[in-house]
Amino acid sequence: MNRQFIFLVIATMILACTRDELANPLDGELRNRLIQLSPNNNLEYFQLPAEDDYVNIPHDPANPLTHEKVKLGKLLFFETGLAVNSIHAEGAGTYSCATCHVPSAGFMPGRVQGVADGGGGFGINGEGRIISDTYKEEELDAQGARPLSLLNVAFVTNTTWAGKFGSGHANEGTENIWGISDPLTEINHLGMEGIESQNMEGLDLHRMEVNDYVLDTLGYRAYFDEAFPDFSEEERYSKVTTSFAISAYIRTLLPNQAPFQRWVKGDLVAMSDLEKLGATVFYGKAGCFRCHKGAALSSVEFHAVGVKDLFEAGGLKTDEDDKRNLGRGAFTENPEDNYKFKVPQIYNMGDSPFYFHGSSKRSLREVVDYFNEAIPENSRVPDSQISPLFHPLNLSEGEIKALVAFLENGLRDPDLVRYVPDEVLSGNCFPNNDPLSQQDLNCQ
């Protein structure tokens, strides 16, 4: 058998496989629909960049992405040694940013509510965190709305469910209330994007600090020197640079290995037929794309869909009168914004079984059923506030199952562990370092 014949056989097999792939009508239907929805008439609109493609990852002009910043931020995000301002001494050095944004839980809490200072334990996926006996409820670092996923935050200009951080975009025209409706939003006057602003305030809010102990005893000073050589020594080891490093790292948290991402980049067998059908439902009959837009499947838009609040799901340090239950309206103090919450990104949402700002749903099937039936569950939300996009979808059982399959599997990046360091400079356990977590994590 000569080489030309072998080459011809191989070429014929490859061509046959390619034709088989292209012959799948689901591929053609989905491709045509996406091109129709793309402002550029191609699939690039739906493609996430690589995590090291610093040029194409959206960033704050004040904080351009560099390898050194990302490397430092990756360590600081998991470093329990930053927890130096805990309410009680026993809480010092026991929690990190990753306590409430667990990678294996899609960078969300593994439980109904995130608890940093005042909590202990981890379980398997963060679900085993409990409240320390020595902390009173009012002393806990626990927020009144479920922490959002950090995946695709690079595409979010105004952060939190209320979109209160970030000086531009959705917050243009709200300058008169910065620092008034919410003292934390005073930071917006610095003119930065949402994640950089939020992380500056977040260090204080979550009782963390980069001080001489962190810099010299733990050894982070040299990392700051590498990451911020253009900053003077007086400004190089500050809350600003700490936020810049953590924010740079967070901006690289991109679920670009999800099957749907592989599909839009040309791997036609990355998704199953059921997932492809679910994608056509997502971008068609269900209308999910109207809110979950672009490559990140999110938007800085605010909608009321009438879900319950966190206190109703057992959330601590919150109640019916919590101002955060008003969503965007708590920040703008505009009654028309009450009960409206920012559209979240939805990659890897199946990794943690709690949904919406109040953790009121416990599975993606429940979420799809809720939108399909479109019956508000929170009696405190007036009908006049409910989004016009929240209406019955009339999906069949088959369409529901396909849509759930797309959300659970087609949008799940299976390798978020690549964003986790092997160790942090303190040598502490992470994401938590309390005695119970050390046992759960098998890390002493």
N, C-alpha and C positions, 0 to 999 in steps of 0.2 A: 504494500500500500504506500504510494508515494506521498510526499509532503503536500503537494497541491490538493490531492484528494482529501487528505486529513483536514486541511484548512477549510476546504469547501464544506465538509461535513459539520465541522465546528461552527462555521459561519451560518450554515442553514439552521442548526439547532438554536443558536442565539437569536436569529431572526424570528424563528418560530415562537420562542419564548416571549420575545418582545411583542409580537403580534397577538399572542394569547393575552398578555397583560393589557394591551391597548384595546383588545376586543371586549373587555369587561365593561358593560354599559354603565355600571356604577361609577367607574373612573371618568368616563366621558361626561356623564351627567354632572358629577361634582366639579370637575375641572371647568366646564362651561359656566356653571353657576358662580364659581369663585371669580372667574375672569369678568363675568358680568358685574359683580359687586366691587371689583377692584377699580380704584380711580386711575390706575395705570394700565388697565386691561391685561394684566399678567399676574402670575402667582407670587411674585416677589413681595407684594403687599402683605401677604400672610406669613412670610418667612422671618423667623427670629434670627438675629446674628449669632455668631459663635461667641462664647463667653470671653474670649481673648481678642475679639475684634473691637478694640477700644475706639476706633474711628467711627464705627457705625452704631455703637451702643449709645442711646441718648444720655446726655450728661449735662450737668450745670456748667455753664461757661466759666464760673468761678472755681470749678473743681474738675478740670480735665482728668480723664482716667489714665493712670500709669500702672505698670506692673508693680512698682514698689508700693504704691498706695493700696492696691488690691491685696497684695501679700500681707501688709500690716493690718488692713481692715479684717482680713480673714482670721487672723490670730485674735484681734481684739474682740470680734463678735462672739467668740467662744471662750474668751478668757474670764474665768470666774474671779481672777485676782483683781479685776476692776471694781468688784462689789465691796468697796471700802467704806461706804456710808450707810450701812444697814441700820435699821432702827435699834436692833439688839445685837450685842457682840456675837452671838452664836450664828447670826446670819451673814457675817462678814466672809467674803470669799466663797460663797456657796451657790451663786447664781450668775448667769450671763445673759446676753441678748438672746442666745439660743435656748434659754429656758422656756421662753414663750413663743419662740419661732423655731420649732424642732424640725431639722431637715427631713427626717423620716416621716414626719407628719405634714409634708408639703410646706415647710417653713411656717407652720401654724401651731397653736397649742395642741397637744394630744388629748386635752380634756376640754370641758365645756368653757372654761375660762383660764386665761393665763395667770399664774401666780409666781412672781419672782421672789423678792424679799418676803420672808414669812412662810415660805413653803418648804417642803422637803419630800424627797422621793422622786422617782422617775417612772418606774414600771418598765414597760417594753418600748412604748412609743410616746412617753410623756404623759400617759393617762393615769399613772400611779402617783401623781403629785398630790400631797395632802397638806393640811394647814398645821403649822407648828403649834404645839400646846402653849408656848410662851408668848405667842403673838395674839393680840386682840384683833378683831375683824377690822377695826378702823386703822390699824397699823400696817395692814397688808399692802404690798405693792400689787394691787389687782385693779384692773380698769373696768369701767361700766359697759363696755362693748367688747365683743370677741375680737382679739387681734387679727388683723388681715394677713393673708399670705404675703411673703416678701418676694415671691416669684414675679418677674416682669415689672417690678417697681420702677425700673429704668424708664418705663413708658408713662409713669404717673407723675403729672406735674404738681398736683395738689393732693397731699396725703391725708390719711385718716378717713373714717367713714363720712365725716363732715367736710372733708377737703379743706381743713382750716389752715394747714401749713403750705407755704409757698406764696411768693409775692405777686406772681403773675397769673396769666391764664384765667382760670375760674375765679380767682380772687381779685382780679382787676376791678376797681370800683368799690372795694370793701375796706380801703385803707383807713377810713375814719373809725372803724371798730377794732382794728388790730390792737391787742393788749387791753381792750375794754370789755368786750363780750367774753373773752377768755384771756387771762393774763399771759398764758403761754404764747399766744399769737403775736406778742410784742416782737418776737424774733423775726417776723416777716418784714420788718422795716429794714433788715439787712439786705433785702433784695435777692434772696436765693430761692432755689427750687425747693419743692416740698420735702424731699427726703433729707437733704442737707439741713434744712431748718428744723425738721422734726427730731433728727438725731442730736442736734445741739441741746434742745430742750429735754430730750429723752434721757440724756446722761444724768441730769439732775433729778428728773422725775423718777427714774429707776435706781437712784442712789448709787451711781457709779462715778468714778473719777480716775483720770490719769494724773497721778502725783509722783513725787520722787520715789516712793516705794515701787510703783509700777515701772517707772522709767529705769531706775538703777538696780533695785533689788531683783526685780523680775527680768530686767534686761531689755526693755523696749526702747530706750533712748536711741540706740544706734539705728533701729528701724525707722523711727521718726526722722532721724538725720537723712537717711536714704530717701524717704518718701517726700520730704519737704525741704530740700536744700535751698530753695528760694525764699523761705521764711526766715526772718531774723530769729536768733535764739530766744528772744523774749516772747515770740509768738509761735514758735515751732512746736511747743509741747502743750497746746491749749485745747480747750473744748472745741474750737473751730477745726483744728487739724485732726483731732480725734474723730469728729463727725465726718470730716472729709474722707478719712481713710475707711471708716465703717460704711459710709455711703457709697464709696467707690466699689467696695466689695459687693454690697447689696445689689448694685446696678448690674453686676455680672451674673446674678442668679437667674439664668434663663433656661427654661425647660425645652431646649432646642433638640433634645433626643426623643421627644414624644413621638409616637407613631404618626400623628397628623403632621407634625413638622417634617418628618422624613418623607411623608407622602408629597407634600407641597414642594419638596426639593427634588422629586423625581423617583423616589422608591415606591412604586405602585403596589408592592406587596407588603408594605409596612403596616397597613390596616387590614382587618378582616372585612368581609363583605358586610357583616352586620354593622361594624363601625362606620364603614363608608355610607351605608344607608342612613345611619344616625347623623352623619355629617350633612347629608342632603336635607334631612329634617331640620337640623340646626340652622342651616343657611336658607331654608325654604319655609315650609309650612309653619314651623314653630316660631320663626321670627327672632330667634335668640340673637342673631347677628345685629339686630337693631340697637342693642345696648352693648354687647360683647364684640368689640370691633377690632379690626386690624390684626397684626401678628400677636399682640399680647392678649387679645380677647377681653379687653376691658375698655373703660372710657371714663373720663372725668365728667360724668353726668350724674345727676341725682334724681332718684325715683322713689316714690313711696309705693310699696307693695303690701303694706299692712301686716307685716310679721310681728310676732311677739318680741318683747324686750328681754334682756339677759337676766334680770331678776326673776323672771318667770321660769327660767330654766335652772334656777339654783345658784345664780351668780352672786358672789360675795361683794360687799362694799358697794352695793347699788340697790335701788328700790324704784318704786313707781314714779317718784318725784325726781329721779336723776335727770338732769338737764340733757345728758347725752342721748336720752330716748327720743329727743326731738331731731336728731340727725343734723342735717345742714342748717336747720333753723336755729339750733343752739349756738351756732357760730355767727350767722348773719343777723339773727334776731328779726328776721323777716318772716312773719306768719305764713307766707306762701311757701317757705322752705321747710316748714315743720314736717317731721316724719319722713323726710327724703334722705336717702343714703346713697353714697357713691357706688357706682357699678364696680364690683370686684373682678379681678382676673379669675379664671376658672381652670387653669392647668393644675393637675395633681390634687384636685379638690377631694378626690376619693381617699386620700391618704389620712384624713382626719375626719371622723364621722360627726361633724357639727357644722351647721350651715346658717348663714345670715348673721347679722350683727348680734342677734340675741340667742344664737345656737338653738333655735327653735325646731330645726329639722335634723334628723339623725341619719339620713341616707340620701344619696342622689336620686333614688327612686321617689322619695318623699318630696324632694325639691321639684322634680319634673311634674309629679302629680299636683303639687300646689300651683304651679304656673298653668298647668293644663286646665284645672278647675277654676282658678282665678277667683277664689272666695277669700277675702281678707280675714285673718284670724285674730287681729288685734282690734278690739272694740273701741279703743281710745283713739284710733286713727279715723278721722272723718272721711266719708266717701269722697268728699270734694278734693281731698289731697291725693287720692289714689291715682297712679300714673295711667294715662290713656293707653299705654302699651301693655297694661296688666288686664287681660281679658281672656275668656276661654279660648283654648287653642284647638279643641275638638280633635285631638290626636287619637288615633286608634291604639289598641294595645300593642300591636306590632311596632308602630312608630315610636311609642313610649319606650319599649325595650331596646330598640335600635338607638334612640337618643341617649338612653342611660349607658349603653355600651360605649358610645362615642365619648361621653363625658368621663366615664370610669377608666377606659383603656386607651382610647384614641388620643386623649389629652394628658396621658400620664407619662412623664419622663421617668424611666425606671432607674436612673443612676444619679440621683441627687447627692449621693455620698461623695461624688467628686468635688463637691463644694465644701467638704469638711476637712480640716487639717488633721494630720496624724497626731499632733500634740500641740500644746500651747507652752509658752515660755515658763510659766509658773510650775509646770508639771502637774497641775491640779487635774482632777477629773472634770470632764465637761460633757454636756452642757451644765450639769449641776455638780456641786462638790460637797453637799451635806452628807452626813454619815449614812442615811437611808439610801440616798442616790448612789453613793459609792458601792453599796451592796447590790443595788439593782443593776448598776452598770458593770459590776465585777471589776471595779477600779479602786484600788486602795492606795 
